[in-house]
Amino acid sequence: MNPNEARLSLLIQADDRTGALSELLAHFTRHKINLTHIESRPARAGSFDFYVDCEGAREDAHIRALLGDLEGGYHLLVLGDREVPWFPRGIEELDRIATHTLDAGGALEADHPGFNDAAYRARRARIDALARAYRHGDALPEVEYSPAEHATWREIFGRLQPLHARYAARSHQETLEQLRRQTGFGPERIPQAEPLSNYLQRRTGFRIRPVPGLLQSRDFLAGLAFRVFFATQYIRHPSLPLYTPEPDVCHEFIGHVPMFADPAFADLSQEIGLASLGASDSEIERLAAATGSRWSSAWCESKGRSRRMERASCRVSVNSNTPVRQAAEAYRCIGPGRLRRPLSRTIRSPSISLFISSLTRSPTRASACGHTARVCRALSTRVINL
């Protein structure tokens, strides 16, 4: 990983005249300072305010020289400097974070159902190696699943099908049907990642990227910024088909793939990912908690009515008499007239604004709103190649 990069924010007031911006930028060019963001707005009659973010810290010699120049000819306010954690600028740089797993992969915890199963551990290690060898631009690895693994998939899918039919939102059911028609997605066998990824790219521009296990929140969110869904390809242990302590191929393909096929959910997910780029650890924690809450809590549509449902998460057994939440609650956040207070000066994206507005309605989420808003404000200061 690269070390943290220092950034400095400046507010500069300049005359409203032809050539003023060119003259201002010449100072940055002369001192070889890279700008990461600039925006302007009218200040008062005859002047403009320029908000500038640039690379460097106030104590750097070239920054000190720049500030000296600007103070001689402009009204200048240093808004602050900060250390920005490394983040990927291009989709190919996801290669650097896709193997930084928190757990799982071939190394299982002692309480994992497959911990004492040598054959299962060896199988996981082989699938782990496929994910670790993958690089952006490669064909997605094809996993040859065994008859026993397909049987585990069939049992899980069979349990979920009637719950989907009864509780899932109509749009979710339609997506499942499209997946069946276009990719053969269904209960018979575990699908390969490639056709599902191709389907997502046609629908919303999202793509699947294999990972060996559970990623850190920062890394998972960074993938969303590039419309990349990090997904595991191994399946849970057959001794407990209705339980897994970690995300597996059932969790990823049955649970998440249909959600990323929804354009509104895909847009919202990418904007949350963009908000995470370069954010502080505390902001990442709040974003991850907020998105986890949105994704694991949903409104389902049944016979024309909306009702709040419980979802069988990767840690909850399906047979616990808990209906399945299959519609993402994020759907509720997309629509006109949902903002309760103006955020336009802080957040430029309507969907992320609506997402934050939804958080403010919950006392337990209110404290996260301000932090998330500041992260989102930083969207315009971070340049990446999408």
C-alpha positions in Angstrom: 0.0 0.0 0.0 1.1 3.6 -0.6 1.5 5.8 2.4 -1.2 8.3 3.3 -1.3 11.3 1.0 -1.5 14.8 2.5 -4.2 17.1 1.1 -4.8 20.8 1.6 -8.0 22.7 1.1 -8.0 26.4 0.3 -10.6 29.1 -0.2 -9.4 31.8 -2.5 -11.2 35.0 -3.5 -10.3 36.5 -6.8 -11.6 39.3 -9.0 -14.4 38.5 -11.5 -12.5 39.3 -14.7 -11.2 37.6 -17.8 -8.1 35.7 -17.2 -8.4 35.6 -13.4 -8.7 31.8 -13.1 -5.7 31.3 -15.5 -3.6 33.6 -13.4 -4.6 31.8 -10.2 -3.8 28.4 -11.6 -0.4 29.7 -12.8 0.7 29.9 -9.2 0.0 26.1 -8.7 1.8 25.3 -12.0 4.9 27.3 -11.0 5.2 25.5 -7.7 4.5 22.1 -9.3 1.4 21.5 -7.1 -1.2 19.0 -8.3 -4.9 20.1 -7.9 -7.4 17.3 -7.0 -10.5 19.5 -7.1 -11.5 23.1 -7.9 -15.0 24.8 -7.9 -16.1 28.3 -8.0 -19.2 30.4 -7.0 -20.0 34.1 -6.9 -19.0 35.7 -3.7 -20.0 39.4 -3.9 -20.2 42.0 -6.7 -17.0 41.8 -8.7 -15.4 38.7 -7.1 -15.6 34.9 -7.1 -14.7 32.3 -4.5 -12.6 29.4 -5.6 -12.5 26.2 -3.4 -9.3 24.3 -4.2 -8.0 21.0 -3.0 -4.4 20.2 -3.7 -1.8 17.6 -2.8 0.6 18.5 -0.1 0.8 19.6 3.6 1.1 23.1 4.9 4.7 22.5 6.2 5.9 21.4 2.8 8.4 23.9 1.3 6.5 24.2 -2.0 3.2 24.6 -0.2 4.6 27.4 2.0 5.9 29.1 -1.2 2.5 28.9 -2.8 0.7 30.3 0.2 3.2 33.2 0.3 2.4 34.0 -3.3 -1.4 33.7 -2.9 -1.4 35.9 0.3 0.3 38.6 -1.7 -2.5 38.9 -4.3 -5.7 37.3 -3.0 -7.9 36.9 0.0 -6.8 33.5 1.2 -8.2 31.1 3.8 -6.6 27.8 4.6 -9.5 25.4 5.3 -7.4 22.6 6.6 -5.1 19.8 5.7 -5.7 16.1 6.3 -4.1 12.7 5.7 -6.0 10.7 3.1 -5.7 6.9 3.3 -4.7 5.2 0.1 -7.6 4.3 -2.3 -7.7 2.8 -5.8 -7.8 5.3 -8.7 -8.6 2.8 -11.3 -10.4 -0.5 -11.4 -7.2 -2.4 -12.1 -5.9 -1.2 -8.7 -8.5 -3.4 -7.0 -6.0 -6.2 -7.6 -4.0 -4.7 -4.6 -6.8 -5.2 -2.1 -8.9 -8.2 -3.3 -6.9 -10.7 -1.3 -6.8 -8.8 2.0 -9.3 -11.0 3.7 -10.3 -10.8 7.4 -11.0 -14.5 7.6 -12.3 -17.6 5.7 -10.5 -18.6 2.6 -8.7 -21.8 3.2 -8.0 -21.0 6.9 -11.2 -21.7 8.9 -11.9 -20.7 12.5 -12.3 -23.4 15.1 -16.1 -22.9 15.3 -16.6 -23.3 11.6 -18.7 -26.4 10.6 -16.0 -27.5 8.3 -13.0 -27.0 10.6 -12.4 -30.7 11.2 -13.2 -31.8 7.7 -9.9 -32.2 5.9 -11.5 -32.8 2.5 -13.6 -29.6 2.8 -10.6 -27.6 3.9 -8.6 -28.8 0.9 -11.5 -27.9 -1.4 -11.7 -24.4 0.1 -8.0 -24.0 -0.4 -8.2 -24.8 -4.1 -11.1 -22.3 -4.6 -9.1 -19.8 -2.5 -6.1 -20.2 -4.9 -8.3 -19.4 -7.9 -9.5 -16.2 -6.4 -6.0 -15.1 -5.3 -4.6 -15.7 -8.8 -7.3 -13.6 -10.5 -6.3 -10.2 -12.0 -8.5 -7.6 -13.5 -9.1 -8.4 -17.2 -8.8 -12.2 -16.7 -11.7 -14.5 -17.5 -13.5 -15.2 -14.2 -12.3 -18.6 -12.8 -14.7 -21.5 -13.4 -15.2 -23.7 -10.4 -16.0 -27.4 -11.0 -18.5 -28.0 -8.3 -19.1 -31.5 -7.0 -22.5 -33.3 -6.9 -22.5 -32.8 -3.1 -22.0 -29.1 -3.5 -24.8 -28.9 -6.1 -27.0 -30.8 -3.6 -26.3 -28.2 -0.9 -27.2 -25.4 -3.3 -30.5 -27.2 -4.3 -31.5 -27.6 -0.6 -30.9 -23.9 0.1 -32.5 -22.7 -3.1 -35.5 -25.0 -2.5 -36.0 -23.5 1.0 -35.8 -20.0 -0.3 -38.1 -20.3 -3.4 -41.4 -20.3 -1.6 -40.2 -17.5 0.6 -39.3 -15.5 -2.4 -42.7 -16.1 -3.9 -44.4 -15.0 -0.8 -42.3 -12.2 0.5 -40.0 -10.8 -2.1 -40.7 -7.5 -3.9 -42.2 -7.9 -7.4 -39.1 -6.3 -8.9 -36.9 -8.8 -7.2 -39.0 -11.7 -8.4 -38.8 -10.3 -11.9 -35.0 -10.2 -11.7 -34.9 -13.8 -10.6 -37.0 -14.8 -13.6 -34.7 -12.8 -16.0 -31.7 -14.5 -14.4 -33.3 -17.9 -15.0 -34.1 -17.1 -18.7 -30.8 -15.4 -19.6 -28.3 -17.4 -17.5 -30.0 -20.6 -16.4 -29.9 -19.4 -12.8 -32.0 -21.8 -10.7 -32.1 -24.5 -8.1 -30.6 -27.3 -10.2 -26.9 -26.4 -9.9 -24.5 -23.7 -8.7 -24.1 -21.1 -11.5 -20.7 -20.0 -12.6 -19.7 -16.3 -11.9 -19.0 -15.4 -15.6 -22.6 -15.5 -16.9 -24.0 -13.8 -13.8 -21.3 -11.0 -14.1 -22.2 -10.6 -17.8 -25.8 -10.2 -16.9 -25.1 -7.6 -14.3 -22.9 -5.6 -16.7 -25.7 -5.5 -19.3 -28.2 -4.5 -16.6 -26.4 -2.0 -14.4 -22.7 -2.0 -15.3 -21.8 -4.0 -12.2 -19.4 -7.0 -12.4 -18.4 -9.8 -10.2 -14.9 -10.2 -8.9 -13.8 -13.3 -7.1 -12.4 -13.0 -3.6 -11.0 -15.7 -1.3 -13.1 -14.6 1.8 -14.6 -11.7 3.7 -12.9 -8.4 3.0 -12.4 -5.4 5.2 -15.2 -2.9 4.9 -12.9 -0.3 3.3 -11.9 -2.7 0.6 -15.4 -4.0 -0.1 -16.8 -0.4 -0.3 -13.9 0.6 -2.7 -15.1 -2.1 -5.1 -18.6 -0.6 -5.2 -17.1 2.7 -6.3 -16.1 0.9 -9.6 -19.3 -1.1 -9.8 -17.4 -4.2 -8.7 -19.1 -6.8 -6.4 -16.5 -8.8 -4.5 -18.0 -12.3 -4.3 -16.8 -15.7 -2.9 -17.2 -18.9 -4.9 -17.0 -21.6 -2.2 -20.1 -23.1 -0.7 -20.9 -23.7 3.0 -20.3 -27.0 4.7 -22.9 -29.7 3.8 -23.4 -30.6 7.5 -25.3 -27.3 8.1 -26.7 -26.2 4.7 -29.0 -23.6 6.3 -26.2 -21.9 8.3 -22.8 -20.3 7.4 -20.7 -18.1 9.6 -19.4 -16.2 6.5 -20.5 -15.1 3.0 -20.5 -18.0 0.5 -21.7 -18.5 -3.0 -25.3 -19.0 -1.9 -25.2 -15.7 0.0 -23.6 -13.9 -2.9 -25.5 -15.2 -5.8 -29.0 -15.8 -4.4 -28.9 -12.8 -2.0 -26.8 -10.0 -3.6 -26.7 -10.6 -7.4 -30.4 -9.8 -7.9 -30.0 -6.6 -5.8 -27.1 -5.4 -8.0 -29.3 -6.0 -11.0 -31.6 -3.2 -9.9 -30.5 0.1 -11.4 -31.5 2.3 -8.4 -29.8 0.0 -5.9 -26.7 -0.2 -8.2 -26.5 3.6 -8.4 -26.9 4.0 -4.7 -24.3 1.3 -4.0 -21.7 3.0 -6.3 -22.3 6.3 -4.6 -21.7 4.8 -1.2 -18.6 3.3 -2.6 -17.4 6.6 -3.9 -18.1 8.2 -0.6 -15.7 5.7 1.1 -12.7 6.5 -1.1 -10.1 8.2 1.1 -12.5 8.4 4.1 -11.2 8.1 7.6 -11.5 4.8 9.6 -14.4 6.2 11.6 -16.2 7.3 8.5 -15.7 3.9 7.0 -17.1 2.3 10.1 -20.2 4.4 9.9 -20.7 3.9 6.2 -20.3 0.1 6.6 -22.7 0.0 9.5 -25.2 2.1 7.6 -25.0 0.1 4.4 -25.2 -3.2 6.4 -28.4 -1.9 8.0 -29.9 -0.9 4.7 -29.0 -4.2 3.0 -30.0 -6.5 5.8 -33.3 -4.8 6.4 -35.8 -4.6 3.6 -39.4 -3.8 2.6 -41.1 -6.6 0.8 -44.2 -6.4 -1.3 -46.9 -8.9 -0.8 -50.3 -8.6 -2.5 -50.0 -4.9 -3.1 -48.9 -4.1 0.5 -45.5 -3.3 2.0 -44.4 -5.1 5.1 -41.2 -5.2 7.0 -39.6 -8.6 7.0 -36.8 -10.4 8.7 -34.0 -11.8 6.4 -32.1 -15.0 6.9 -28.6 -13.5 7.0 -25.4 -15.6 6.5 -25.4 -16.2 10.3 -29.1 -17.1 10.8 -30.7 -20.4 10.0 -33.5 -20.3 7.4 -35.5 -22.8 9.5 -35.8 -20.4 12.4 -39.3 -19.4 11.3 -37.8 -16.1 10.1 -39.2 -14.9 6.7 -36.7 -13.7 4.1 -36.1 -10.0 3.4 -35.3 -10.0 -0.3 -36.1 -6.5 -1.4 -33.4 -4.0 -0.5 -34.6 -1.2 1.8 -32.4 1.1 -0.3 -35.2 1.0 -2.9 -37.2 3.2 -0.5 -34.5 5.8 -0.5 -34.8 6.5 -4.2 -37.6 8.8 -5.1 -38.7 12.5 -5.1 -39.5 14.6 -2.1 -37.7 12.4 0.5 -35.2 15.0 1.7 -36.1 16.4 5.1 -33.5 19.1 5.2 -31.4 20.8 2.5 -28.1 19.0 1.9 -27.4 20.4 -1.6 -24.5 22.5 -0.4 -22.8 19.5 1.1 -23.8 16.5 -1.1 -24.3 16.8 -4.8 -25.7 13.3 -5.5 -29.5 13.0 -5.1 -29.4 9.3 -4.2 -26.7 9.6 -1.6 -28.5 12.6 -0.1 -31.7 10.5 0.1 -29.8 7.7 1.7 -28.4 10.0 4.4 -31.8 11.6 4.9 -33.2 8.1 5.6 -30.5 7.6 8.3 -31.5 10.8 10.1 -35.0 9.4 10.7 -33.5 6.8 13.1 -32.0 8.1 16.4 -29.4 5.3 16.4 -28.2 6.5 12.9 -28.4 10.2 13.5 -24.8 10.5 14.7 -23.6 8.8 11.6 -25.3 11.4 9.3 -22.8 14.2 9.8 -19.8 12.0 9.4 -21.2 10.4 6.2 -22.1 13.9 4.8 -18.5 15.0 5.2 -17.3 11.9 3.4 -19.8 12.5 0.6 -18.7 16.1 0.4 -15.2 14.8 -0.3 -16.5 12.9 -3.4 -15.6 15.9 -5.6 -12.1 16.0 -4.2 -11.1 12.5 -5.2 -10.2 11.8 -8.8 -10.6 8.2 -10.0 -11.0 6.5 -13.3 -14.3 4.8 -13.7 
